[in-house]
């Protein structure tokens, strides 16, 4: 992105320079035409005075003296980087001075009443010869400027094409990279989370099956205690059966404890993965903000192109006005000015299209930003859900520990029953109490397992 921005900036700078040189050439040609017009105005004023002998006809001649100096000074500044043109301008300045001296001489002879000398000077054609040389020199300079203009137009056109290509290509590349990054994150981050959620759901289903089995065992224990209280004859068999059932319960409780520990670790891994996902989502948001800033820079550059097109249009309009004022000599220049205005309009339209594309890209970036923000909120909610699941696993582990302890107590009680019948009643009470606690613990385990399963399903829905 940085490379694209640098290339775009350099291309735009070259385009601006090329357009400035085109405008510079038009300005030089306009000054040369204006210089010729001033000399023609001076000659017209001189002829009007010679025919009428009225001072008011000398007004164009008098004003042309100051205007000539101003035009020559401005031209020297404009073409100071072109030594050959400066030499031609110096020669024209010498000829212009000769022309003004010739006009001043004829005016002085007219004022002195020396009509014969005046007629001979006019008939000699000296003034016409000087003016023809001036026109030839001016045309030569204009031809040189036209050659420079054509070259600069070609440079401007090539630079404009390069700038457009870099801008559009860079924008398309940035969008493609953003899409690839999103796809990569979806594959590397969300898929493992989904797998963990599947594992949690499967584990919770197994735990639910275990708790159902434990409920059945607890019911059998209660039935055995009731039968042992009713008849002492079956005490030995009941004690043995209770011991066996207690061992099965302890084994099942240990399995449940192992599953609960596995579930706790899975939730911890889920929390870590969600933290990583949140960091990556934030990184995506930062990249999208950078893309938005670069899009704004493209919009600014497009606005600059539009402004340059407007300025070029105005310069072309001014040049067309000057061409009209120049009369027959300005027709060709008027055609060139019209073409420049068309090019300026096309540049402005292109800049407008770029602005539309930039606006569409900006809209897509804003939509992506909204989706990223929603993803961040979803990840944070998932973290909270996983934390709740971890707490549930802790409660399940505590309940299972109680089940293990109760099962061990039941086994010990059964052994004591086999040793001493005297302690049967007390042992039955203890066994009955243990069975009640076991049923309560198993019920809590089942509730926790259902919550774990629900949390796992919610996690699957999130990812």
C-alpha positions in Angstrom: 0.0 0.0 0.0 2.8 2.4 0.9 4.5 1.6 -2.5 1.3 2.3 -4.4 0.8 5.6 -2.5 4.4 6.7 -3.3 4.0 5.8 -7.0 0.7 7.5 -7.2 2.1 10.7 -5.6 5.1 10.7 -7.9 2.9 10.2 -11.0 0.5 12.9 -9.9 3.5 15.3 -9.4 4.7 14.5 -12.9 1.2 15.1 -14.3 1.0 18.5 -12.5 4.4 19.5 -13.9 3.4 18.4 -17.4 0.2 20.4 -17.2 2.1 23.4 -15.9 4.5 23.3 -18.8 1.5 23.1 -21.3 0.0 26.1 -19.6 3.4 27.9 -19.7 3.7 27.3 -23.5 0.2 28.8 -24.1 1.2 31.8 -22.0 4.4 32.3 -24.1 2.5 32.1 -27.3 -0.1 34.5 -26.0 2.6 37.0 -25.1 4.1 36.7 -28.6 0.8 37.4 -30.2 0.1 40.3 -27.9 3.6 41.7 -28.8 2.7 41.6 -32.5 -0.7 43.2 -31.8 0.9 46.1 -29.9 3.2 46.8 -32.9 0.2 46.7 -35.3 -1.7 49.1 -33.0 1.3 51.5 -33.0 1.5 51.3 -36.8 -2.3 51.8 -37.1 -2.0 54.9 -34.9 0.9 56.3 -36.9 -1.1 55.8 -40.2 -4.2 57.5 -38.8 -2.1 60.5 -37.8 -0.4 60.7 -41.2 -3.8 60.7 -43.0 -5.7 63.0 -40.6 -2.9 65.0 -38.9 -5.0 64.7 -35.6 -3.2 64.0 -32.3 -5.9 61.7 -31.0 -5.0 59.1 -33.6 -1.6 58.8 -31.9 -3.1 57.3 -28.7 -2.5 53.7 -29.8 1.1 54.6 -30.7 1.8 56.3 -27.4 0.4 53.5 -25.3 2.2 50.9 -27.3 5.6 52.3 -26.1 4.9 51.2 -22.5 3.2 48.0 -23.5 6.1 46.8 -25.6 8.5 47.1 -22.6 6.0 45.1 -20.4 5.6 42.3 -22.9 9.3 42.0 -23.5 10.0 41.9 -19.8 7.4 39.2 -19.2 8.7 37.1 -22.2 12.2 37.2 -20.9 11.0 35.8 -17.6 8.9 33.1 -19.3 11.6 31.8 -21.6 14.6 32.3 -19.4 15.2 28.5 -19.4 15.5 28.4 -23.2 18.7 30.2 -24.4 17.8 29.9 -28.1 14.4 31.5 -27.7 16.1 34.3 -25.7 18.4 35.0 -28.6 15.4 35.2 -31.0 13.6 37.5 -28.6 16.6 39.8 -28.4 16.6 40.1 -32.2 12.8 40.8 -32.2 13.4 43.5 -29.6 16.0 45.2 -31.8 13.7 45.0 -34.8 10.8 46.4 -32.6 13.0 49.3 -31.6 13.8 50.0 -35.2 10.1 49.9 -36.1 9.2 52.3 -33.3 12.1 54.6 -34.4 10.8 54.5 -38.0 7.3 55.3 -36.8 8.6 58.2 -34.6 10.5 59.6 -37.6 7.4 59.6 -39.8 5.4 61.2 -37.1 8.0 63.9 -36.6 8.2 64.6 -40.3 4.4 65.0 -40.4 4.4 67.4 -37.5 7.2 69.4 -39.2 5.2 69.6 -42.4 8.0 67.9 -44.5 5.5 66.0 -46.7 8.0 65.2 -49.5 10.6 63.6 -47.2 7.8 61.8 -45.4 6.4 60.4 -48.7 9.8 59.2 -49.8 10.4 57.5 -46.4 7.0 55.7 -46.6 7.5 54.7 -50.2 10.9 53.3 -49.5 9.1 50.4 -47.6 11.6 50.4 -44.7 8.8 50.1 -42.1 7.2 47.3 -44.0 10.5 45.4 -44.3 11.1 45.7 -40.5 7.5 44.5 -39.7 7.9 41.5 -42.1 11.1 40.6 -40.3 9.4 40.9 -36.9 6.5 38.7 -38.1 8.9 36.1 -39.4 10.8 36.0 -36.1 7.6 35.8 -34.1 6.3 33.0 -36.3 9.6 31.2 -35.8 9.3 31.5 -32.0 5.7 30.4 -32.1 6.7 27.3 -34.2 9.3 26.4 -31.6 6.7 26.8 -28.8 4.3 24.7 -30.7 6.8 21.9 -31.0 7.4 22.1 -27.2 3.6 22.2 -26.7 3.1 19.0 -28.6 5.8 17.2 -26.8 4.5 18.4 -23.4 1.0 17.3 -24.3 2.3 13.8 -25.1 4.1 13.8 -21.7 1.0 14.9 -19.9 -1.1 12.2 -21.6 1.3 9.4 -20.8 1.6 10.6 -17.2 -2.2 10.8 -16.9 -2.6 7.3 -18.1 0.1 6.0 -15.7 -1.5 7.9 -12.8 -4.9 6.4 -13.6 -3.5 2.9 -14.0 -1.6 3.1 -10.7 -4.6 4.5 -8.7 -7.1 1.9 -10.0 -4.6 -1.0 -9.8 -3.5 0.0 -6.3 -7.1 0.2 -5.1 -8.0 -3.2 -6.5 -4.9 -4.7 -5.0 -5.7 -3.3 -1.5 -9.3 -4.7 -1.7 -8.0 -8.1 -2.8 -5.4 -8.3 0.0 -8.1 -7.4 2.5 -10.4 -10.2 1.3 -7.5 -12.7 1.4 -6.7 -11.7 5.0 -10.3 -12.2 6.1 -10.4 -15.6 4.5 -7.1 -16.6 6.1 -8.3 -15.5 9.5 -11.6 -17.4 9.1 -9.7 -20.6 8.2 -7.0 -20.4 10.9 -9.0 -19.0 13.8 -12.7 -19.8 13.6 -12.3 -23.4 12.5 -10.3 -24.5 15.6 -12.9 -22.8 17.8 -15.6 -24.7 16.1 -13.7 -28.0 16.6 -13.3 -27.2 20.3 -17.0 -26.4 20.6 -17.8 -29.8 19.0 -15.5 -31.5 21.5 -17.2 -29.7 24.4 -20.6 -30.7 23.1 -19.6 -34.3 22.7 -18.0 -34.4 26.2 -21.2 -32.9 27.7 -23.3 -35.5 26.0 -21.1 -38.3 27.5 -21.3 -36.6 31.0 -25.1 -36.4 30.7 -25.2 -40.2 29.9 -23.0 -40.8 33.0 -25.2 -38.8 35.3 -28.3 -40.7 34.0 -26.5 -43.9 34.9 -25.6 -42.5 38.3 -29.2 -41.6 38.9 -30.2 -45.2 38.2 -27.5 -46.5 40.5 -28.7 -44.1 43.3 -32.2 -45.4 42.9 -31.0 -48.9 43.2 -29.0 -48.0 46.3 -32.1 -46.5 47.9 -34.1 -49.7 47.1 -31.3 -51.8 48.5 -31.3 -49.8 51.8 -35.1 -50.2 52.1 -34.8 -54.0 51.5 -32.0 -54.3 54.1 -34.1 -52.5 56.7 -37.1 -54.7 56.1 -35.2 -58.0 56.4 -32.0 -58.8 58.2 -31.7 -62.2 56.4 -30.6 -60.5 53.2 -28.1 -58.2 55.0 -25.0 -60.0 53.7 -26.2 -60.0 50.1 -27.3 -56.4 50.3 -24.0 -55.4 51.8 -22.1 -57.1 49.1 -24.3 -55.6 46.4 -24.0 -52.2 48.0 -20.2 -52.5 48.0 -20.1 -53.5 44.4 -22.5 -50.7 43.4 -20.4 -48.2 45.5 -17.3 -49.3 43.6 -19.0 -48.8 40.3 -20.2 -45.4 41.4 -16.7 -44.5 42.4 -15.3 -45.6 39.1 -18.0 -43.6 37.2 -17.3 -40.6 39.4 -13.6 -40.8 38.6 -14.4 -40.9 34.9 -16.8 -38.0 35.3 -14.1 -36.1 37.2 -11.6 -36.8 34.3 -14.1 -35.6 31.7 -14.8 -32.5 33.8 -11.1 -31.8 33.9 -10.8 -32.2 30.2 -13.8 -29.9 29.7 -12.1 -27.3 31.9 -8.9 -27.4 29.8 -11.0 -27.2 26.6 -12.7 -24.1 27.9 -9.3 -22.6 28.9 -8.1 -23.3 25.3 -11.2 -21.7 24.0 -10.6 -18.5 26.1 -7.0 -18.3 24.8 -8.2 -18.8 21.2 -10.9 -16.2 21.6 -8.3 -13.7 23.0 -6.1 -14.4 19.9 -9.2 -13.9 17.7 -10.0 -10.6 19.3 -6.4 -9.4 18.7 -6.6 -10.4 15.1 -10.0 -8.8 14.6 -8.6 -5.5 16.1 -5.6 -5.8 13.7 -8.1 -6.1 10.8 -9.9 -3.0 12.0 -6.6 -1.1 12.1 -5.8 -2.2 8.5 -9.2 -1.1 7.4 -8.7 2.3 9.0 -5.4 2.6 7.1 -7.2 1.7 3.8 -9.8 4.3 4.6 -7.1 7.0 5.1 -5.4 6.0 1.8 -8.8 6.2 0.0 -9.2 9.7 1.3 -5.8 10.6 -0.1 -6.9 9.2 -3.5 -10.0 11.4 -3.2 -7.8 14.5 -2.5 -5.6 13.7 -5.5 -8.7 13.3 -7.7 -10.0 16.7 -6.5 -6.6 18.2 -7.4 -6.9 16.8 -10.9 -10.4 18.3 -11.2 -9.1 21.7 -10.0 -6.3 21.5 -12.6 -8.8 20.7 -15.3 -10.9 23.7 -14.3 -7.8 26.0 -14.4 -6.8 24.6 -17.8 -10.3 25.2 -19.0 -10.1 28.8 -17.9 -6.7 29.3 -19.5 -8.0 27.8 -22.7 -11.0 30.2 -22.6 -8.7 33.1 -22.1 -6.6 32.0 -24.9 -9.7 31.7 -27.2 -10.6 35.2 -26.3 -7.1 36.4 -27.2 -7.3 34.5 -30.4 -10.5 36.2 -31.4 -8.9 39.5 -30.6 -6.0 38.6 -32.8 -8.3 38.2 -35.8 -7.1 36.2 -38.8 -3.8 35.3 -37.2 -5.5 33.8 -34.2 -7.8 31.2 -35.9 -5.3 28.4 -35.6 -4.7 29.3 -32.0 -8.5 29.3 -31.3 -8.7 25.7 -32.6 -5.9 24.6 -30.2 -7.6 26.4 -27.3 -10.9 24.6 -28.1 -9.1 21.2 -28.1 -7.5 22.1 -24.8 -10.9 22.9 -23.3 -12.2 19.5 -24.5 -9.2 17.8 -22.9 -9.8 19.7 -19.7 -13.5 18.6 -19.7 -12.5 15.0 -20.2 -10.0 15.3 -17.3 -12.7 16.7 -15.1 -15.1 13.9 -16.0 -12.4 11.3 -15.3 -11.8 12.9 -12.0 -15.5 12.7 -11.3 -15.6 9.0 -12.1 -12.6 8.4 -9.8 -14.5 10.2 -7.0 -17.5 7.9 -7.6 -15.3 4.9 -7.4 -13.6 6.2 -4.3 -17.0 6.8 -2.7 -18.1 3.2 -3.4 -14.8 1.9 -2.0 -15.3 4.1 1.1 -18.8 2.6 1.5 -17.5 -0.9 1.3 -14.8 0.0 3.9 -17.4 1.4 6.2 -19.5 -1.8 5.9 -16.4 -3.9 6.6 -15.7 -1.8 9.6 -19.2 -2.3 11.0 -18.9 -6.1 10.5 -15.5 -6.0 12.2 -17.0 -4.2 15.2 -19.9 -6.7 15.4 -17.3 -9.5 15.3 -15.4 -7.9 18.1 -18.6 -7.7 20.2 -19.4 -11.3 19.4 -15.9 -12.5 20.4 -16.2 -10.6 23.7 -19.6 -12.2 24.4 -18.1 -15.6 23.6 -15.3 -14.9 26.1 -18.0 -14.2 28.8 -19.9 -17.4 27.8 -16.7 -19.4 28.0 -15.8 -18.0 31.4 -19.3 -18.9 32.6 -18.7 -22.4 31.2 -15.4 -22.7 33.2 -17.2 -21.8 36.4 -19.8 -24.4 35.7 -17.0 -27.0 35.1 -15.6 -26.1 38.5 -18.9 -26.6 40.2 -19.3 -30.0 38.4 -15.8 -31.0 39.6 -16.7 -30.2 43.2 -20.0 -32.1 42.9 -18.2 -35.1 41.5 -15.7 -35.0 44.4 -18.6 -35.3 46.7 -19.9 -38.3 44.8 -16.5 -40.0 45.1 -16.4 -39.4 48.8 -20.0 -40.7 49.2 -19.2 -43.9 47.2 -16.2 -44.6 49.3 -18.3 -44.1 52.4 -20.9 -46.6 51.1 -18.2 -49.2 50.4 -16.8 -48.8 53.9 -20.3 -49.1 55.4 -20.9 -52.3 53.5 -17.7 -53.9 54.9 -18.7 -52.9 58.4 -22.1 -54.6 57.9 -20.4 -57.9 57.0 -18.3 -57.7 60.2 -21.0 -56.7 62.8 -24.7 -57.2 62.5 -25.1 -55.1 65.6 -24.2 -52.0 63.6 -26.7 -52.8 60.9 -29.2 -50.2 61.9 -26.6 -47.4 62.2 -25.0 -48.6 59.0 -28.4 -48.5 57.2 -29.0 -44.9 58.4 -25.5 -43.9 57.2 -26.1 -45.7 53.9 -29.5 -44.1 53.5 -28.0 -40.7 54.1 -25.2 -41.4 51.7 -27.7 -42.5 49.0 -29.6 -39.2 49.5 -26.5 -37.1 49.2 -25.5 -39.2 46.1 -28.8 -38.5 44.4 -28.5 -34.8 45.2 -25.0 -34.6 43.9 -25.9 -36.6 40.7 -28.8 -34.2 40.2 -26.5 -31.2 40.4 -24.0 -33.0 38.1 -26.8 -33.5 35.6 -27.9 -29.8 35.8 -24.3 -28.7 35.3 -23.9 -31.0 32.4 -27.0 -29.6 30.7 -25.6 -26.1 31.2 -22.3 -27.2 29.7 -24.0 -28.7 26.7 -26.1 -25.5 26.2 -22.9 -23.4 26.4 -21.2 -25.6 23.9 -24.1 -25.3 21.5 -24.1 -21.5 21.9 -20.3 -21.5 21.2 -21.0 -23.5 18.0 -23.6 -21.0 17.0 -21.2 -18.1 17.6 -18.4 -19.5 15.4 
